[in-house]
Amino acid sequence: MSAPVSTQSGGEKRWTVLELILWTTGYFQEKGIESARLDAECLLAHALGTERLRLYLEFEKPATPDERARYRELVKRRADERVPVALLTGAKEFWSLPLLVTPDVLVPRPDTETLIEAALHALPDGELSILDLGTGSGAIALALAKERAQARVVAVERSAAALDVARRNAERLELAERVELLQGDLFEPVAGRVFDAVVSNPPYLAEAEAAELALELAHEPKEALFAGPLGTEVLARIVEAAPEQLRPGGWLALELAPAQAETVTDWLDQAGFESIETHRDLGNRARVVSGRKPRGED
Ligand SMILES: C[S@@+](CC[C@H](N)C(=O)[O-])C[C@H]1O[C@@H](n2cnc3c(N)ncnc32)[C@H](O)[C@@H]1O
């Protein structure tokens, strides 16, 4: 990034907020970054210690040399190393909740809001117990705890470092009292307990897919993304164990890759689930499969 240090009449050029945004948008576009303008605005707001929308009130304000130096470093890491914006700013909004994110967690995706919408439709307000498997930043557990004020949520995560991020998010959002965070492998920390709902956005990529993925994914934890050689390994383990951990009439919902929806639907059917549904994201891709354990069973 060289232009924002160019000179004017012998001295250093004063770069206004708008000029910095416009220059960086063009630079990111040249580098093939899709959300170029939005990324430029988010990074500049972070470098200036302000909110993105406040930049619109300060377009003509010149940035100080310190602010520009901070911004230049962020722009460089975004363009050259493809670090996701959320990992540069340490923040990501999910379901309107401001979440902390670090390289120890998957950056919550808008796709996962499909799971939240499906859950709010399926789960009435009231005293509910919800289990979130592989909670990462806590995104799903915290969004459901926020929306269902009487629910108690248990969030399980294998990575201690990720669980620590979820704990900080729960505390910041004042939801820690209703969100129990447990470290361990899938259902193992909740053996013998039953829930009204089990939800998960598990790792569901096949290891062989690693080479074709967006460069940005290299900055997120491998164990959050890859399930094994097939991609469906963790989904299969959840479907197999879920009936034991759900109350009769309990609801299971799994986020997955669109190409896995049919297979997982078949598994739910074979496992005796009823009311099996596929939920689509805004791009009309199958994103979540859900089903209910029959009421007649224990
Ligand atoms: C795709 S990320 C989802 C994170 C978060 N729920 C979200 O939607 O943004 C999957 C998470 O599951 C965790 N995980 C992977 N395998 C697990 C296992 N066997 N038991 C518990 N957690 C696991 C990973 O560490 C990662 O945090």
PDBQT file of the ligand as one rigid body, heavy atoms in Angstrom, charges set to zero:
ROOT
HETATM    1  C1  LIG A 301     -17.964 -24.836  12.439  1.00  0.00    +0.000 C 
HETATM    2  S1  LIG A 301     -17.395 -24.369  14.025  1.00  0.00    +0.000 S 
HETATM    3  C2  LIG A 301     -18.879 -23.625  14.672  1.00  0.00    +0.000 C 
HETATM    4  C3  LIG A 301     -18.659 -22.601  15.741  1.00  0.00    +0.000 C 
HETATM    5  C4  LIG A 301     -19.943 -21.871  16.171  1.00  0.00    +0.000 C 
HETATM    6  N1  LIG A 301     -20.935 -22.791  16.673  1.00  0.00    +0.000 N 
HETATM    7  C5  LIG A 301     -20.527 -21.090  15.021  1.00  0.00    +0.000 C 
HETATM    8  O1  LIG A 301     -21.543 -21.491  14.466  1.00  0.00    +0.000 OA
HETATM    9  O2  LIG A 301     -19.964 -20.040  14.659  1.00  0.00    +0.000 OA
HETATM   10  C6  LIG A 301     -17.330 -25.935  14.834  1.00  0.00    +0.000 C 
HETATM   11  C7  LIG A 301     -16.867 -25.910  16.288  1.00  0.00    +0.000 C 
HETATM   12  O3  LIG A 301     -16.942 -27.260  16.809  1.00  0.00    +0.000 OA
HETATM   13  C8  LIG A 301     -15.794 -27.541  17.582  1.00  0.00    +0.000 C 
HETATM   14  N2  LIG A 301     -15.607 -28.999  17.558  1.00  0.00    +0.000 N 
HETATM   15  C9  LIG A 301     -15.110 -29.750  16.553  1.00  0.00    +0.000 A 
HETATM   16  N3  LIG A 301     -15.170 -31.046  16.869  1.00  0.00    +0.000 NA
HETATM   17  C10 LIG A 301     -15.734 -31.119  18.114  1.00  0.00    +0.000 A 
HETATM   18  C11 LIG A 301     -16.041 -32.198  18.990  1.00  0.00    +0.000 A 
HETATM   19  N4  LIG A 301     -15.815 -33.451  18.648  1.00  0.00    +0.000 N 
HETATM   20  N5  LIG A 301     -16.609 -31.893  20.189  1.00  0.00    +0.000 NA
HETATM   21  C12 LIG A 301     -16.845 -30.616  20.546  1.00  0.00    +0.000 A 
HETATM   22  N6  LIG A 301     -16.560 -29.555  19.761  1.00  0.00    +0.000 NA
HETATM   23  C13 LIG A 301     -16.015 -29.801  18.559  1.00  0.00    +0.000 A 
HETATM   24  C14 LIG A 301     -14.679 -26.757  16.909  1.00  0.00    +0.000 C 
HETATM   25  O4  LIG A 301     -13.611 -26.522  17.801  1.00  0.00    +0.000 OA
HETATM   26  C15 LIG A 301     -15.418 -25.478  16.489  1.00  0.00    +0.000 C 
HETATM   27  O5  LIG A 301     -15.382 -24.508  17.524  1.00  0.00    +0.000 OA
ENDROOT
TORSDOF 0
